[in-house]
């Protein structure tokens, strides 16, 4: 994506960011960086540190979690406008799953320090995003 306007237009389609105002989206858009991954490339790895939040622009990915008994379980599949790594925005704990690109994939990436810097400047943004995170976690729990 070549400019802030394009990034904002895309961000408006991302469920986590629903409810943000235009100026809030523009502030965040300036903080995202674009990264590309080849099919089969690991984007994030379970157990490793993570400081980034990812939104898939194009392509696809799959999240796999290694259980304590050694069994691998596919926990999610991702396509355009899907996101992962939201926990890494809030703490610096290890990744909860390995996400691998299943096709050539382009992502927008936001670091936790850039995200926190924006939230400190705009507490309304924090409330909106935290509410959306709560909805996502509630759905995940209901699916178990």
TAQUI-V97130 format. One record per residue. N is the residue number from 1. PHI is phi in whole degrees, 0 to 359 (* if undefined). Layout:
# TAQUI-V97130
N&PHI  N&PHI
This chain:
# TAQUI-V97130
1&*  2&267  3&213  4&302  5&299  6&296  7&296  8&299  9&303  10&290  11&301  12&296  13&267  14&270  15&307  16&300  17&261  18&300  19&98  20&283  21&281  22&306  23&294  24&290  25&298  26&296  27&299  28&294  29&303  30&291  31&267  32&288  33&239  34&263  35&227  36&240  37&227  38&277  39&304  40&90  41&280  42&284  43&270  44&222  45&239  46&306  47&87  48&273  49&294  50&215  51&238  52&237  53&249  54&240  55&239  56&281  57&272  58&211  59&97  60&203  61&213  62&223  63&261  64&236  65&247  66&272  67&282  68&301  69&274  70&91  71&281  72&267  73&233  74&286  75&257  76&192  77&238  78&234  79&221  80&307  81&77  82&282  83&220  84&205  85&88  86&296  87&296  88&294  89&288  90&253  91&211  92&255  93&291  94&289  95&297  96&270  97&203  98&264  99&249  100&240  101&291  102&261  103&205  104&304  105&227  106&246  107&232  108&263  109&236  110&237  111&280  112&296  113&292  114&290  115&297  116&298  117&300  118&292  119&295  120&294  121&276  122&217  123&293  124&298  125&298  126&300  127&298  128&298  129&291  130&296  131&296  132&293  133&296  134&298  135&299  136&297  137&294  138&298  139&298  140&296  141&293  142&294  143&283  144&284
